[in-house]
Every structure is written in C-alpha cells, then in structure tokens.
C-alpha cells in the first residue's frame, strides 16, 4: 500500500514523456470502462471477481499516474545559445 507523499519531490519531465503518460492514463480509463461493461456478460462468480479486480487495478494505476503528473514539473528547454 502506497503512503501519500507529503514532501514535494521536485522532479521535471519532458513534454513528450508527459504526453506519453497522459495517453497511458486515457487508455487505462477507457479499458477499465470497457472491462466494467463486460461484467453483465459474465456468469461465473470467480470470473466476475477477477474482472472487478482488473477494473480496480486499472483505475488505481490511472490515479497513481495522475498523481505523478500533478507532482511533476515540465522540463524547460535548454537555451539555444549558451551564455
């Protein structure tokens, strides 16, 4: 179980990496919605339980990544001309 972060970790990520993480979050949330919609089609209680666990893990991972992005700062580009 992860503990909430109370100290600002002060790290920077590139815009490209941020975009990649945002796309992954969107994919996890979309997949969780789809997998949750499939619950009505399942008959076996164990299969339903595993499907619900899958949805919970997908949403937890999306939340974890969102919190990561909230704490991260955008990496500023280096100046083209050194001073």
Legacy VTK file of the C-alpha trace (Angstrom):
# vtk DataFile Version 3.0
C-alpha trace
ASCII
DATASET POLYDATA
POINTS 83 float
0.000 0.000 0.000
1.460 3.350 -1.004
1.605 6.139 1.512
0.681 9.682 0.495
3.640 11.820 -0.422
3.992 14.762 1.960
7.269 16.108 0.609
7.422 17.811 -2.791
9.838 15.664 -4.722
10.836 18.363 -7.202
11.379 16.466 -10.435
10.918 17.516 -14.029
9.630 15.577 -17.004
9.740 16.372 -20.680
6.587 17.361 -22.567
6.953 14.219 -24.684
7.059 11.973 -21.602
4.086 13.836 -20.090
2.103 13.224 -23.281
3.002 9.528 -23.207
1.829 9.206 -19.597
-1.401 11.106 -20.368
-2.089 8.731 -23.266
-1.482 5.755 -20.985
-3.912 7.182 -18.403
-6.574 7.644 -21.081
-6.040 4.079 -22.318
-6.275 2.647 -18.774
-9.502 4.537 -18.079
-11.011 3.538 -21.424
-10.084 -0.109 -20.847
-11.495 -0.014 -17.307
-14.806 1.317 -18.623
-14.920 -1.401 -21.294
-13.973 -4.170 -18.859
-16.587 -2.979 -16.371
-19.250 -3.026 -19.087
-18.386 -6.682 -19.758
-19.407 -7.723 -16.241
-23.024 -8.162 -17.339
-21.955 -10.825 -19.816
-20.126 -12.981 -17.255
-21.773 -15.872 -15.423
-19.059 -17.414 -13.263
-18.633 -15.650 -9.905
-14.853 -16.164 -9.929
-14.606 -14.645 -13.391
-16.702 -11.676 -12.240
-14.454 -11.226 -9.193
-11.309 -11.290 -11.341
-12.860 -8.849 -13.800
-13.756 -6.466 -10.965
-10.213 -6.733 -9.623
-8.854 -5.922 -13.095
-11.034 -2.805 -13.296
-9.941 -1.700 -9.813
-6.262 -2.134 -10.673
-6.635 -0.234 -13.957
-8.296 2.686 -12.187
-5.755 2.654 -9.361
-2.881 2.750 -11.841
-4.505 5.634 -13.736
-4.892 7.531 -10.460
-1.280 6.832 -9.479
-0.099 8.191 -12.817
-2.322 11.278 -12.468
-0.808 11.988 -9.050
2.651 11.590 -10.550
1.813 14.150 -13.246
0.404 16.519 -10.639
3.718 16.474 -8.751
5.925 16.699 -11.846
7.045 19.952 -13.377
7.577 20.492 -17.064
11.179 20.361 -18.115
12.218 23.703 -19.507
14.062 23.532 -22.817
17.739 24.392 -22.786
18.645 27.749 -24.277
19.759 27.548 -27.895
22.677 29.890 -27.265
24.822 29.375 -24.201
25.642 32.484 -22.247
LINES 1 84
83 0 1 2 3 4 5 6 7 8 9 10 11 12 13 14 15 16 17 18 19 20 21 22 23 24 25 26 27 28 29 30 31 32 33 34 35 36 37 38 39 40 41 42 43 44 45 46 47 48 49 50 51 52 53 54 55 56 57 58 59 60 61 62 63 64 65 66 67 68 69 70 71 72 73 74 75 76 77 78 79 80 81 82
